[in-house]
């Protein structure tokens, strides 16, 4: 069963300086806030976990690759700080 699951599930990896978006839970934001936070990958200290930097600074915890979405290169170029 584990081999069948692994064939269907692909873990996306991100390189350093890749721009990604992170979904903000609805209980942590108001109705006027953006639902996504854009960040840049700094480093991958553990397998599948990334340290992110936003325009406000480095986030204090590691985020798994399942929570991140890759931003297209055209949009990402305008978001780099």
Backbone atoms as SQL, in Angstrom:
CREATE TABLE atoms (id INTEGER PRIMARY KEY, chain TEXT, resi INTEGER, resn TEXT, atom TEXT, x REAL, y REAL, z REAL);
INSERT INTO atoms VALUES
  (1, 'A', 1, 'UNK', 'N', 0.822, -1.188, 0.000),
  (2, 'A', 1, 'UNK', 'CA', 0.000, 0.000, 0.000),
  (3, 'A', 1, 'UNK', 'C', 0.873, 1.262, 0.000),
  (4, 'A', 2, 'UNK', 'N', 1.981, 1.211, 0.708),
  (5, 'A', 2, 'UNK', 'CA', 2.868, 2.373, 0.761),
  (6, 'A', 2, 'UNK', 'C', 3.458, 2.671, -0.609),
  (7, 'A', 3, 'UNK', 'N', 3.782, 1.655, -1.377),
  (8, 'A', 3, 'UNK', 'CA', 4.340, 1.902, -2.708),
  (9, 'A', 3, 'UNK', 'C', 3.296, 2.491, -3.637),
  (10, 'A', 4, 'UNK', 'N', 2.043, 2.105, -3.506),
  (11, 'A', 4, 'UNK', 'CA', 0.983, 2.699, -4.332),
  (12, 'A', 4, 'UNK', 'C', 0.793, 4.168, -3.990),
  (13, 'A', 5, 'UNK', 'N', 0.868, 4.504, -2.712),
  (14, 'A', 5, 'UNK', 'CA', 0.732, 5.887, -2.285),
  (15, 'A', 5, 'UNK', 'C', 1.890, 6.733, -2.802),
  (16, 'A', 6, 'UNK', 'N', 3.100, 6.229, -2.726),
  (17, 'A', 6, 'UNK', 'CA', 4.279, 6.973, -3.159),
  (18, 'A', 6, 'UNK', 'C', 4.272, 7.245, -4.651),
  (19, 'A', 7, 'UNK', 'N', 3.666, 6.377, -5.449),
  (20, 'A', 7, 'UNK', 'CA', 3.614, 6.593, -6.891),
  (21, 'A', 7, 'UNK', 'C', 2.680, 7.737, -7.252),
  (22, 'A', 8, 'UNK', 'N', 1.637, 7.938, -6.476),
  (23, 'A', 8, 'UNK', 'CA', 0.672, 8.995, -6.767),
  (24, 'A', 8, 'UNK', 'C', 1.032, 10.325, -6.124),
  (25, 'A', 9, 'UNK', 'N', 1.851, 10.326, -5.125),
  (26, 'A', 9, 'UNK', 'CA', 2.153, 11.523, -4.361),
  (27, 'A', 9, 'UNK', 'C', 3.544, 12.028, -4.719),
  (28, 'A', 10, 'UNK', 'N', 3.618, 13.275, -5.177),
  (29, 'A', 10, 'UNK', 'CA', 4.896, 13.871, -5.548),
  (30, 'A', 10, 'UNK', 'C', 5.183, 15.020, -4.584),
  (31, 'A', 11, 'UNK', 'N', 6.329, 14.979, -3.943),
  (32, 'A', 11, 'UNK', 'CA', 6.730, 16.050, -3.037),
  (33, 'A', 11, 'UNK', 'C', 7.500, 17.088, -3.841),
  (34, 'A', 12, 'UNK', 'N', 6.995, 18.303, -3.849),
  (35, 'A', 12, 'UNK', 'CA', 7.646, 19.373, -4.597),
  (36, 'A', 12, 'UNK', 'C', 8.793, 19.940, -3.770),
  (37, 'A', 13, 'UNK', 'N', 9.914, 20.171, -4.417),
  (38, 'A', 13, 'UNK', 'CA', 11.060, 20.768, -3.749),
  (39, 'A', 13, 'UNK', 'C', 11.286, 22.163, -4.314),
  (40, 'A', 14, 'UNK', 'N', 11.827, 23.025, -3.474),
  (41, 'A', 14, 'UNK', 'CA', 12.067, 24.407, -3.851),
  (42, 'A', 14, 'UNK', 'C', 13.546, 24.718, -3.700),
  (43, 'A', 15, 'UNK', 'N', 14.083, 25.477, -4.631),
  (44, 'A', 15, 'UNK', 'CA', 15.479, 25.903, -4.568),
  (45, 'A', 15, 'UNK', 'C', 15.561, 27.204, -3.769),
  (46, 'A', 16, 'UNK', 'N', 16.766, 27.572, -3.395),
  (47, 'A', 16, 'UNK', 'CA', 17.003, 28.829, -2.702),
  (48, 'A', 16, 'UNK', 'C', 16.605, 29.986, -3.615),
  (49, 'A', 17, 'UNK', 'N', 16.030, 31.023, -3.042),
  (50, 'A', 17, 'UNK', 'CA', 15.569, 32.248, -3.719),
  (51, 'A', 17, 'UNK', 'C', 14.325, 32.037, -4.567),
  (52, 'A', 18, 'UNK', 'N', 13.632, 30.920, -4.433),
  (53, 'A', 18, 'UNK', 'CA', 12.365, 30.713, -5.126),
  (54, 'A', 18, 'UNK', 'C', 11.279, 31.477, -4.389),
  (55, 'A', 19, 'UNK', 'N', 10.408, 32.147, -5.124),
  (56, 'A', 19, 'UNK', 'CA', 9.300, 32.875, -4.513),
  (57, 'A', 19, 'UNK', 'C', 8.118, 31.918, -4.399),
  (58, 'A', 20, 'UNK', 'N', 7.566, 31.827, -3.184),
  (59, 'A', 20, 'UNK', 'CA', 6.448, 30.933, -2.901),
  (60, 'A', 20, 'UNK', 'C', 5.345, 31.725, -2.202),
  (61, 'A', 21, 'UNK', 'N', 4.163, 31.144, -2.162),
  (62, 'A', 21, 'UNK', 'CA', 3.074, 31.747, -1.404),
  (63, 'A', 21, 'UNK', 'C', 2.643, 30.780, -0.317),
  (64, 'A', 22, 'UNK', 'N', 2.227, 31.336, 0.803),
  (65, 'A', 22, 'UNK', 'CA', 1.831, 30.582, 1.977),
  (66, 'A', 22, 'UNK', 'C', 0.430, 31.023, 2.361),
  (67, 'A', 23, 'UNK', 'N', -0.486, 30.076, 2.515),
  (68, 'A', 23, 'UNK', 'CA', -1.865, 30.422, 2.857),
  (69, 'A', 23, 'UNK', 'C', -1.951, 30.799, 4.328),
  (70, 'A', 24, 'UNK', 'N', -2.641, 31.908, 4.617),
  (71, 'A', 24, 'UNK', 'CA', -2.844, 32.360, 5.985),
  (72, 'A', 24, 'UNK', 'C', -4.210, 31.858, 6.434),
  (73, 'A', 25, 'UNK', 'N', -4.296, 31.143, 7.560),
  (74, 'A', 25, 'UNK', 'CA', -5.598, 30.653, 8.029),
  (75, 'A', 25, 'UNK', 'C', -6.569, 31.799, 8.290),
  (76, 'A', 26, 'UNK', 'N', -7.847, 31.545, 8.080),
  (77, 'A', 26, 'UNK', 'CA', -8.848, 32.609, 8.214),
  (78, 'A', 26, 'UNK', 'C', -8.945, 33.147, 9.639),
  (79, 'A', 27, 'UNK', 'N', -8.632, 32.340, 10.651),
  (80, 'A', 27, 'UNK', 'CA', -8.701, 32.833, 12.026),
  (81, 'A', 27, 'UNK', 'C', -7.529, 33.741, 12.373),
  (82, 'A', 28, 'UNK', 'N', -6.495, 33.775, 11.536),
  (83, 'A', 28, 'UNK', 'CA', -5.328, 34.623, 11.790),
  (84, 'A', 28, 'UNK', 'C', -5.330, 35.914, 10.978),
  (85, 'A', 29, 'UNK', 'N', -6.367, 36.153, 10.208),
  (86, 'A', 29, 'UNK', 'CA', -6.418, 37.375, 9.402),
  (87, 'A', 29, 'UNK', 'C', -7.820, 37.973, 9.458),
  (88, 'A', 30, 'UNK', 'N', -7.905, 39.250, 9.134),
  (89, 'A', 30, 'UNK', 'CA', -9.209, 39.898, 9.089),
  (90, 'A', 30, 'UNK', 'C', -9.780, 39.782, 7.681),
  (91, 'A', 31, 'UNK', 'N', -10.963, 40.287, 7.484),
  (92, 'A', 31, 'UNK', 'CA', -11.618, 40.169, 6.177),
  (93, 'A', 31, 'UNK', 'C', -10.941, 41.021, 5.111),
  (94, 'A', 32, 'UNK', 'N', -10.190, 42.032, 5.501),
  (95, 'A', 32, 'UNK', 'CA', -9.538, 42.905, 4.540),
  (96, 'A', 32, 'UNK', 'C', -8.111, 42.484, 4.217),
  (97, 'A', 33, 'UNK', 'N', -7.561, 41.526, 4.952),
  (98, 'A', 33, 'UNK', 'CA', -6.190, 41.060, 4.718),
  (99, 'A', 33, 'UNK', 'C', -6.135, 40.102, 3.541),
  (100, 'A', 34, 'UNK', 'N', -4.963, 40.002, 2.942),
  (101, 'A', 34, 'UNK', 'CA', -4.764, 39.067, 1.839),
  (102, 'A', 34, 'UNK', 'C', -4.778, 37.626, 2.363),
  (103, 'A', 35, 'UNK', 'N', -5.334, 36.691, 1.607),
  (104, 'A', 35, 'UNK', 'CA', -5.363, 35.294, 2.068),
  (105, 'A', 35, 'UNK', 'C', -4.020, 34.580, 1.931),
  (106, 'A', 36, 'UNK', 'N', -3.078, 35.158, 1.197),
  (107, 'A', 36, 'UNK', 'CA', -1.771, 34.517, 0.984),
  (108, 'A', 36, 'UNK', 'C', -0.658, 35.494, 1.327),
  (109, 'A', 37, 'UNK', 'N', 0.437, 34.921, 1.800),
  (110, 'A', 37, 'UNK', 'CA', 1.633, 35.680, 2.126),
  (111, 'A', 37, 'UNK', 'C', 2.731, 35.229, 1.173),
  (112, 'A', 38, 'UNK', 'N', 3.369, 36.168, 0.506),
  (113, 'A', 38, 'UNK', 'CA', 4.434, 35.832, -0.433),
  (114, 'A', 38, 'UNK', 'C', 5.767, 35.885, 0.294),
  (115, 'A', 39, 'UNK', 'N', 6.599, 34.889, 0.023),
  (116, 'A', 39, 'UNK', 'CA', 7.889, 34.785, 0.710),
  (117, 'A', 39, 'UNK', 'C', 8.924, 34.219, -0.241),
  (118, 'A', 40, 'UNK', 'N', 10.161, 34.321, 0.174),
  (119, 'A', 40, 'UNK', 'CA', 11.289, 33.805, -0.588),
  (120, 'A', 40, 'UNK', 'C', 11.971, 32.721, 0.236),
  (121, 'A', 41, 'UNK', 'N', 12.315, 31.613, -0.396),
  (122, 'A', 41, 'UNK', 'CA', 12.971, 30.504, 0.297),
  (123, 'A', 41, 'UNK', 'C', 14.416, 30.887, 0.586),
  (124, 'A', 42, 'UNK', 'N', 14.800, 30.805, 1.863),
  (125, 'A', 42, 'UNK', 'CA', 16.180, 31.103, 2.254),
  (126, 'A', 42, 'UNK', 'C', 17.036, 29.850, 2.253),
  (127, 'A', 43, 'UNK', 'N', 16.568, 28.822, 2.952),
  (128, 'A', 43, 'UNK', 'CA', 17.362, 27.604, 3.114),
  (129, 'A', 43, 'UNK', 'C', 16.427, 26.443, 3.455),
  (130, 'A', 44, 'UNK', 'N', 16.908, 25.234, 3.217),
  (131, 'A', 44, 'UNK', 'CA', 16.179, 24.022, 3.576),
  (132, 'A', 44, 'UNK', 'C', 17.000, 23.271, 4.627),
  (133, 'A', 45, 'UNK', 'N', 16.820, 23.585, 5.935),
  (134, 'A', 45, 'UNK', 'CA', 17.636, 22.951, 6.962),
  (135, 'A', 45, 'UNK', 'C', 17.302, 21.480, 7.187),
  (136, 'A', 46, 'UNK', 'N', 16.053, 21.078, 6.942),
  (137, 'A', 46, 'UNK', 'CA', 15.622, 19.693, 7.087),
  (138, 'A', 46, 'UNK', 'C', 14.907, 19.282, 5.808),
  (139, 'A', 47, 'UNK', 'N', 14.856, 17.987, 5.554),
  (140, 'A', 47, 'UNK', 'CA', 14.209, 17.484, 4.342),
  (141, 'A', 47, 'UNK', 'C', 12.725, 17.871, 4.341),
  (142, 'A', 48, 'UNK', 'N', 12.298, 18.609, 3.323),
  (143, 'A', 48, 'UNK', 'CA', 10.906, 18.994, 3.186),
  (144, 'A', 48, 'UNK', 'C', 10.472, 20.170, 4.026),
  (145, 'A', 49, 'UNK', 'N', 11.383, 20.823, 4.736),
  (146, 'A', 49, 'UNK', 'CA', 11.062, 21.984, 5.574),
  (147, 'A', 49, 'UNK', 'C', 11.914, 23.163, 5.134),
  (148, 'A', 50, 'UNK', 'N', 11.290, 24.353, 5.071),
  (149, 'A', 50, 'UNK', 'CA', 11.971, 25.526, 4.519),
  (150, 'A', 50, 'UNK', 'C', 11.878, 26.710, 5.467),
  (151, 'A', 51, 'UNK', 'N', 12.937, 27.512, 5.501),
  (152, 'A', 51, 'UNK', 'CA', 12.939, 28.789, 6.208),
  (153, 'A', 51, 'UNK', 'C', 12.618, 29.860, 5.183),
  (154, 'A', 52, 'UNK', 'N', 11.664, 30.732, 5.513),
  (155, 'A', 52, 'UNK', 'CA', 11.156, 31.718, 4.569),
  (156, 'A', 52, 'UNK', 'C', 11.429, 33.135, 5.040),
  (157, 'A', 53, 'UNK', 'N', 11.589, 34.029, 4.064),
  (158, 'A', 53, 'UNK', 'CA', 11.757, 35.452, 4.342),
  (159, 'A', 53, 'UNK', 'C', 10.675, 36.212, 3.611),
  (160, 'A', 54, 'UNK', 'N', 9.976, 37.097, 4.330),
  (161, 'A', 54, 'UNK', 'CA', 8.980, 37.968, 3.732),
  (162, 'A', 54, 'UNK', 'C', 9.540, 39.379, 3.684),
  (163, 'A', 55, 'UNK', 'N', 8.733, 40.310, 3.225),
  (164, 'A', 55, 'UNK', 'CA', 9.185, 41.698, 3.195),
  (165, 'A', 55, 'UNK', 'C', 9.326, 42.276, 4.602),
  (166, 'A', 56, 'UNK', 'N', 8.721, 41.611, 5.594),
  (167, 'A', 56, 'UNK', 'CA', 8.785, 42.086, 6.969),
  (168, 'A', 56, 'UNK', 'C', 9.875, 41.409, 7.782),
  (169, 'A', 57, 'UNK', 'N', 10.523, 40.400, 7.224),
  (170, 'A', 57, 'UNK', 'CA', 11.608, 39.719, 7.930),
  (171, 'A', 57, 'UNK', 'C', 11.526, 38.208, 7.774),
  (172, 'A', 58, 'UNK', 'N', 12.412, 37.521, 8.468),
  (173, 'A', 58, 'UNK', 'CA', 12.480, 36.062, 8.398),
  (174, 'A', 58, 'UNK', 'C', 11.424, 35.478, 9.341),
  (175, 'A', 59, 'UNK', 'N', 10.661, 34.501, 8.860),
  (176, 'A', 59, 'UNK', 'CA', 9.646, 33.856, 9.685),
  (177, 'A', 59, 'UNK', 'C', 10.315, 32.944, 10.706),
  (178, 'A', 60, 'UNK', 'N', 9.712, 32.829, 11.890),
  (179, 'A', 60, 'UNK', 'CA', 10.378, 32.170, 13.013),
  (180, 'A', 60, 'UNK', 'C', 10.260, 30.653, 13.044),
  (181, 'A', 61, 'UNK', 'N', 9.542, 30.041, 12.120),
  (182, 'A', 61, 'UNK', 'CA', 9.468, 28.587, 12.109),
  (183, 'A', 61, 'UNK', 'C', 9.685, 28.054, 10.708),
  (184, 'A', 62, 'UNK', 'N', 9.858, 26.740, 10.593),
  (185, 'A', 62, 'UNK', 'CA', 10.057, 26.102, 9.302),
  (186, 'A', 62, 'UNK', 'C', 8.705, 25.672, 8.743),
  (187, 'A', 63, 'UNK', 'N', 8.548, 25.782, 7.439),
  (188, 'A', 63, 'UNK', 'CA', 7.282, 25.446, 6.793),
  (189, 'A', 63, 'UNK', 'C', 7.468, 24.250, 5.868),
  (190, 'A', 64, 'UNK', 'N', 6.552, 23.279, 5.929),
  (191, 'A', 64, 'UNK', 'CA', 6.667, 22.098, 5.069),
  (192, 'A', 64, 'UNK', 'C', 6.318, 22.433, 3.628),
  (193, 'A', 65, 'UNK', 'N', 6.822, 21.637, 2.712),
  (194, 'A', 65, 'UNK', 'CA', 6.595, 21.900, 1.291),
  (195, 'A', 65, 'UNK', 'C', 5.130, 21.754, 0.909),
  (196, 'A', 66, 'UNK', 'N', 4.344, 21.015, 1.671),
  (197, 'A', 66, 'UNK', 'CA', 2.923, 20.870, 1.383),
  (198, 'A', 66, 'UNK', 'C', 2.130, 22.145, 1.601),
  (199, 'A', 67, 'UNK', 'N', 2.629, 23.048, 2.436),
  (200, 'A', 67, 'UNK', 'CA', 1.948, 24.313, 2.714),
  (201, 'A', 67, 'UNK', 'C', 2.328, 25.418, 1.737),
  (202, 'A', 68, 'UNK', 'N', 3.300, 25.175, 0.879),
  (203, 'A', 68, 'UNK', 'CA', 3.816, 26.209, -0.011),
  (204, 'A', 68, 'UNK', 'C', 3.355, 25.970, -1.443),
  (205, 'A', 69, 'UNK', 'N', 3.110, 27.059, -2.151),
  (206, 'A', 69, 'UNK', 'CA', 2.778, 27.010, -3.575),
  (207, 'A', 69, 'UNK', 'C', 3.799, 27.831, -4.341),
  (208, 'A', 70, 'UNK', 'N', 4.288, 27.261, -5.423),
  (209, 'A', 70, 'UNK', 'CA', 5.260, 27.964, -6.255),
  (210, 'A', 70, 'UNK', 'C', 4.557, 29.116, -6.988),
  (211, 'A', 71, 'UNK', 'N', 5.211, 30.269, -7.013),
  (212, 'A', 71, 'UNK', 'CA', 4.696, 31.439, -7.724),
  (213, 'A', 71, 'UNK', 'C', 5.361, 31.468, -9.096),
  (214, 'A', 72, 'UNK', 'N', 4.586, 31.706, -10.171),
  (215, 'A', 72, 'UNK', 'CA', 5.211, 31.766, -11.503),
  (216, 'A', 72, 'UNK', 'C', 6.318, 32.814, -11.559),
  (217, 'A', 73, 'UNK', 'N', 7.301, 32.564, -12.393),
  (218, 'A', 73, 'UNK', 'CA', 8.488, 33.426, -12.468),
  (219, 'A', 73, 'UNK', 'C', 8.138, 34.873, -12.812),
  (220, 'A', 74, 'UNK', 'N', 7.152, 35.086, -13.647),
  (221, 'A', 74, 'UNK', 'CA', 6.789, 36.446, -14.057),
  (222, 'A', 74, 'UNK', 'C', 6.263, 37.236, -12.867),
  (223, 'A', 75, 'UNK', 'N', 5.441, 36.623, -12.053),
  (224, 'A', 75, 'UNK', 'CA', 4.900, 37.302, -10.876),
  (225, 'A', 75, 'UNK', 'C', 5.984, 37.398, -9.809),
  (226, 'A', 76, 'UNK', 'N', 6.794, 36.354, -9.666),
  (227, 'A', 76, 'UNK', 'CA', 7.827, 36.318, -8.646),
  (228, 'A', 76, 'UNK', 'C', 8.863, 37.409, -8.809),
  (229, 'A', 77, 'UNK', 'N', 9.170, 37.798, -10.045),
  (230, 'A', 77, 'UNK', 'CA', 10.170, 38.842, -10.262),
  (231, 'A', 77, 'UNK', 'C', 9.722, 40.173, -9.682),
  (232, 'A', 78, 'UNK', 'N', 8.418, 40.441, -9.689),
  (233, 'A', 78, 'UNK', 'CA', 7.938, 41.715, -9.141),
  (234, 'A', 78, 'UNK', 'C', 7.794, 41.670, -7.625),
  (235, 'A', 79, 'UNK', 'N', 7.842, 40.464, -7.020),
  (236, 'A', 79, 'UNK', 'CA', 7.673, 40.333, -5.571),
  (237, 'A', 79, 'UNK', 'C', 8.990, 40.274, -4.823),
  (238, 'A', 80, 'UNK', 'N', 10.105, 40.134, -5.510),
  (239, 'A', 80, 'UNK', 'CA', 11.394, 40.047, -4.824),
  (240, 'A', 80, 'UNK', 'C', 11.733, 41.414, -4.260),
  (241, 'A', 81, 'UNK', 'N', 12.165, 41.437, -3.023),
  (242, 'A', 81, 'UNK', 'CA', 12.374, 42.706, -2.317),
  (243, 'A', 81, 'UNK', 'C', 13.779, 43.186, -2.474);
